[in-house]
Amino acid sequence: MAGADGAEKLEDVIVRSAEQLAGNIRAAKTAISSVIFGQERVVDNTLVTILSGGHALLIGVPGLAKTKLVETLGVTLGLDAKRIQFTPDLMPSDILGAEVLDESAGGGRRSFRFIAGPVFAQLLMADEINRASPRTQSALLQAMQEQHITVAGARHDLPKPFHVLATQNPLEQEGTYPLPEAQLDRFLMEINVDYPDRDAERRILFETTGAEEAGAKAAMTVDDLIAAQRLVRRLPVGDSVVEAILSLVRSARPGPDSGDFGALIAWGPGPRASQALMLAVRARALLDGRLAPSIDDVLDLAEPVLKHRMALTFAARAEGRTISDVIGQLKTRIG
């Protein structure tokens, strides 16, 4: 009886918290959409990533408001946002910070003092991340995974929450360094930023070339966001949704679970992909004002969660297969 009462109390807490936070999240989404036009799916998936406590890789050609999106998110969600323009000559210390020799005035004493780099932000934009060398790219690995960095043997905790939104240009690859699989796996989602449709681009013309341009407005606080992230982890997930996640992720790997698709897949997603999808479907449900995710959430988020965590064999690529096609076919098994 006490167990049942405890479950009821927990359910009541979740319902009250969800109702309270749902209004804040809807207000944030509305505020972002008033500045970013024609990218509803991109905005939704980015918010899902942040509500899940993860990082996102934004793929799109220049001029599609990727930088504007990150700036708007920082203001709307009340986060301290910083931006790093990645270039081939960027060093790890330019991101993390470094220790400098500090000579105290009057005392003649010398000591090392740590000067924090731009990674000490709640929302970090890594612009054109693939333009930096692998050494510099890897400087973000510990920060993205462990929420702290180590410089000269000393640990420095990052602000909470901490999110990285990195961008890549899919067209210009000369002079770039593709992200290694280990770092790609740190991103909860790969989000494709496409061209806006005609009506959205018409609105862009009028809204951004007039005498006054709409600016972002705060809709949430850091405390609100942290509370929403905690709530996401408490939302219940049905057995059918859990089984759908397991079936989809395991079928995207070479092996017996992939069946006929095994010959097409060179390597596939690990358990971190299952964890990412589990969090993402919960966050999507909360974003839509629901208290539990559905199988439709799994199907909708499968590609952005799995695409950057798998690769096709040479034979499959020679046949003209793409990862999106394979994921689409895998989804039909559980749809």
N, C-alpha and C positions, 0 to 999 in steps of 0.2 A: 504493500500500500504506500509506504513511504517512497519507494522507487517510482511508483506511478505519479505521486504528487510532485516528486522532484522533476520528472520528465515534463509534467504539465507546467511547472514553474519555469523550466528552461524554455519551453515552447512559447510561453507568454512573454518572456524576456526578449526572445528573438523576434516575435511579432511586433512588440512595441518598438524595439530598436530599429527594425526594418522600416516601419511606418515613419519613424522620425527621420531616419537617414534618407529614405526614398525621396522625400521632398527636396533635400539638399542636393542629392545627386541629379534629380531632374532639373533643378535650377542651374547647376553647373553645366549640364549638357546644353540647356537653352542658351546660356551665356556664351559658350564656345561656338555654337551654331550661328550666333549673331555676328560672329567675326569670321569664321571659316565656312565658306559656302561650297556646296556640292560635294562634300566629303563626309557624308553621314556615316558610312560604314567605317571609314578610317577613324573618325572621332569615337565611334562606339567601341571599336577594338582597342584603341589607345586607352580609353577609360577602363575597359575591362582589364587591360594589362596593369594599370596603376592600382585598381581596386584589388587585384590579385597580389599586389606587392612585387611585381616583376618589372622586367625591362623589355623594350620593344626595338626592333630594327625596321626603320621606315625606308622602303625602296621606292624611288620615283625620280623622274627627270627633274631638272631645275625648274623653278617657277611654279610649283604646285602647293605652295604655302606650308611646306614641312617646318621651316624655321618659325613661321608665324604660328603654327599649331602649338609648338613647344612653348613659345612665349605666352600664348593665350592660356595654356594649361597652367603655367606657373602663377599667373595672376588669378585665374578663376578658382584654383584649388588652394590658394594661399601659400604656395611653396616658394622657397628661395631657389630661383632658377639661374643657372650659369651656362655659358656656351663655350665650347672649344672648337676651333677650326683646325681639323687635322691636316697636317702637311708632312711631306717626307722628312723634313728636318726637325720635326717635333720630338722632344726627348721625354722619357718617363717622368723626369723631375718637373717638366712643364705642366704635367697633369697632377701628379701627386703632391708636389712641393719638395722642399729640400732643407737641409740643415745648413745654416750659415754661421760663420764665426762672429760672435758678438763680443765686443770689448766694452765693458762697463765703464761709464764715465767716472773719472776720479780715482777709482780703485785699481785700475791697471789690470784687472782680472779679465780673462778671456774664457768664454764658454760657447757651446754650440746652442743655437736657438732654431727651432723648427718653424719654417714659414709655410703655411698651408697653401696648397695649390687649388685650382678651380674644382677639383673633384669633391671638395668639401661643400656640397650643395645638396639640396633635397631633390632637385630635378636638374639633371645634367644633360645637355644636348651635345652629343659627339658628332659634329657635322662632317660628313664625308670620311667616316672612320676608316675606310679601306685605303685612304691615301697615306696613312702613317705606316711606319715600318712595323714588322711583327713584334719587335721589342717594345715599341710604344703601345701597340694594341694590347699586348699581354699585361701592361701595367694596370689595365682596368679589370683583369680577371679576378683578382682577390677582392677588389672593391665590390664588384657586381655580385659575387657569390657570398662573401663573408661579412660585408658591411663594415669592413675596416681595412686599413693599409698598414704596412710595416716599412718604416724608413730608418736605416741605421740601427736595426734591431729593436726599435721602439714601436709599439702598437699605437695607432691613432684611430679612434672610432669615428665613423662618418655620421653625419646628421641623420635623424630618423623623421620621416621615411626617406629612403634613398632610391631614386629611379634614374636609369640611363635610357634616353631615347636617342638612338644613333641613326644616322641617315647614310644612304648610299645612292649613287647615280648608276643606274643599270646600263647606261649606254657607253660612257667613256671609261674604259678599263686600262688604257695605256698609262703606265707609271703608277699603278695601284698594287696593293698587296691584299689578295683575298683573305678574308678572315678564316682562321683555322677552325676546325670542327669543334674544338674544345670551347672556343669563345662563342661560336654560333649557338651552342647548346645553352649558354647562359641567358640568351634572350628568350623570354617566354613566348613571344610571337614575332613573326615576320609579317609586316603589314605592307601590302602593295598600295601605293598612292597613285591612282589613275587620273586621267584628264577629267575635268568636270563636264557634265552634259551641257547642252546648249542653253537651257533656261538658267542653270546655275552660273554659267559664264556671263550671261547677260546681266545677272544680278551683280556679279563681281565688277563688271564695267561701271555700273552706276554707283555702287556702294564705295568703291575704292578710288574713284577719280574725281570726286566732288570736292567741295570746299572743306568739308569735314568728313573724317573717316571714323567709323565706329571703333571704339576701343574696348578691350576686355574689362570685365567687371568681376570683382570677387564674389563668389557664391558659396564657398566653403572655407573652413579653417583647417589648419593642420590637424587639430584634434578631431574634427569631423572626419577627415580622411582616414586617420588611424583607427577611429572607431568603426568606420565602414570596412576597412581591411580586416579587422578582427571579426566583424560580423560575417564576412564572406566565409571565413574558416569554420563558422558554427552552423552554417546553413545545412540542413539535412540533404543527403543525396540518396535516391532510391537505388535498389539493387539492380534494376534494369539499366539505369544510367551508368553505374559502375561497370557492369558487364559490357556495355557498349564501348566504354573507354578502353577497357582491357582488350577486347576483341579487335578494335580498330588499331591501337598502337602495336599490339603483337603481330597483327597481320601485315604491318608496314616494315617488318624486319625479315631478313633472309632466314628461312627455316620452315618447319612444318606448318606453322600457323598461317603463313602467307600463301600456301597452296600454289596455284598456277603462277602467281605473281613473284614467287621466290626467285625465278631466273632473271627477273627484271631489276631486282633491288640489290645494289652493291653493299650498302650498309643502311641501317635504319635507326629509328629513335630508341633511346634507352628509357629506363624508369623515370628519368626527369621529365620526359614528355608526358607520361601518364600523370605525374604530379601537376604539371602545368595545365593539362586539359581538365583535371579535376577542379583546380582552383578557378580556371577561366569560365567553366560552365556555371559555377556558383556565382561568380561576379556578374556574368551576363544576366542571370536570373534576377539578381538584385537590381541591376541597371534597368531592367524591364518592370520592376516592381513586383516580382514573384518571389516566393519564399522557398522554392525548390527548383532545381534545373530539370530539364527534360532531355530526351534523346535528340530532339531537334537542335538543342544547344550544342550537343556533341558534334552533330553533322555540320553545323554552321561554322564552328570554330576549328574543325579538324585541319583544314588546309593551313591557316596561319600558324597553328601550333606545330604541325608536323613537317611542313615543307622544307624548312632549313635544317631539319634533323635527319634527312635521308638523302641518298644519292642513287642514281640508276647505273646499271652496268653499261659498258661500252656498246654491247649488242643492242640493248634497249634504246640507247640514244641514237644508234645508227638506224634503227627502225622508225625514228621520229617520235618516240614516246617522250612524254614530259612527266615531271613529278606531279603536276596538277592533275593530269589525266589518270595516273595510277591511283592517287588519293581519291579521286572521284569514283573510280571503279571499286576501290575498297569500301567506300561509304555505302555502296549499294548492298553490300553483304549484311549491314546492320540496319539499313534504312527500311 
